[in-house]
Amino acid sequence: MTEEEFINITAIIQKTNNQKIIQTLNQFKSTIEKVNSSDGNKIFVKRCLNIVQNDVLSKIDELSDMEDNRGNQIKLAFELEKIKKVTEMLPYINKKPKNTIFNDEEYMNIPNIEVIKLDEPGNVKQQLRNFYQKVSLGHAYINSGKQYQSQFMQCVVRNLKALYYLSNQEETDLAATEIITNPTLEHALQLWRIIDDSKIVKAGYKLQLEQVKLKKIIYIPRLFNQITLDTLHHCNTNSTDIPKNLLYQVAFRTIRKKQNDYDIRVRVMCHKQIFKQKISNQDFVQAVRNLTKSEFQIQRTQHIQQLQQSSNFFGGCCISSRNEIGELGVHTMQNVIIHIHGGGFISMSSFSHQSYTRKWVNQLANTVVFSIDYRLAPENPFPLALDDCWQYYMWIVHFSSAYFNISPKNIILIGDSAGGNLALGIVIRAIETNQRVPDKIVLQYPAVNLNLCDVVPSNLKSMNDQMIPMGLLMLCRQSYLKNQSDLPNDYYASPILTPQEVIQQFPKDFVIFVGSDDVLLDNSVEFVHYCKDNGLENIKLKVFESLPHGFQNMGMRSNGVNAAESANRQIIEQIREFLV
């Protein structure tokens, strides 16, 4: 690989007096020369450098000829920061195995991968351009007033600045560019959590949501063996170590109110009322028997007596015997969607993903949707979110039918981005502990590889991505894994490393959706190849042309991204095919 094959870096250096350009490009050039002189995957390096040429170096060349004003300085700093990050990544890019699928020009051409055109690329780009203007406004808004300690002053300054930015798109874009050049975790948290934390934004978002018949928050107890760093690979095939009678007492409780700080918050949605009017203690007895694989006698403790005497155990419902409520009726729900939201492991919630989960509720018959609010990083690093999701999944499998008119015969596990990572962790855990495995899996742009040193070509698109720029992508991974060097190579953190014998036991009905402009596209492509080569021949990857990461949340009418809404409709059709 020669210098001329991607761009004449020397020419850029020679024609400029800008010392930042000269220093950054000299370091980049020196690193390329070292890579060229060492053994490694030169084909893969060239593919990645072609992306750098098209997306970065040409812009630096152009900016070096422009007037040295504030706007161009901000833009140039942004481009030079990209080169610095690529310079750091080049040695790792060169270490990519030579048998990688990305050395083959036809790596997308396998029967498992389908590319879907939703609209003309120019139309989609225009729709996204309008959406990204709102994202830029969000960056600029959050960054305003940060110099003030007083929340009141921050609010005043932000609102005044918002009026200014609304009338000046160029300044808004410059402010956003300056921020994402070196994003901070504090800024990312404030921006990505704004739907949940800002009362005004939350209220505006709620006004746009579809109405559903049933939408309730429940709080479920932790009943199953926890996933910790110590127990991650020391799997106990007994799903719980809680003694039978104690398990019954802990499980036999109200879920409409938070009982303690360990409870897990879950959103339940359905197109009709599914709460049981009467709760049978025999349902809990049977669930405990199934879990412990043994008979037991209920000890009439004060706890149980109080519950049986309560008339408000379950939002006005009461306890009954099996004889009083009869066997499960014909109206019992059999399709259960277990949803896990995305947000880079650091943000968002079941609430902020209702723009599409409520559509599932209204358009999918005989289906109940559960959606979890797991603990977020950096306050709660790996594997705490995974443990929350495991407790949530196991509770639905074993205890949900005691509270709801559901019989989870068909479990569809769905997760997007970070939620896709957590969903795969659940499947792996279920297989390794001999628990029930979901019947179907639907993932949207899952984060299957958290190893920052294992680069694929599409990751480099994050240099220009406005949803998850490269710096923010790194912040999310570091916040979740807390810089523990061994964790990125653990298959619970990076499911693309899942052992072959586990992959072979994945559900055969398994579909992944991703956009062609997603920074995680090639991670999904690599994962599908890996699964197919290890015996999971039916796995499918559906690629929506021109859509970026996070397109599901762009589908609201106010966002104006019609292609995202079209993609959401196709996802609904796929889920419908998986119903029984």
Summary of the structure (lengths in Angstrom):
residues: 580
radius of gyration: 25.8
end to end distance: 54.6
largest distance: 88.3
contacts: 1910
relative contact order: 0.11
helix: 51%
strand: 12%
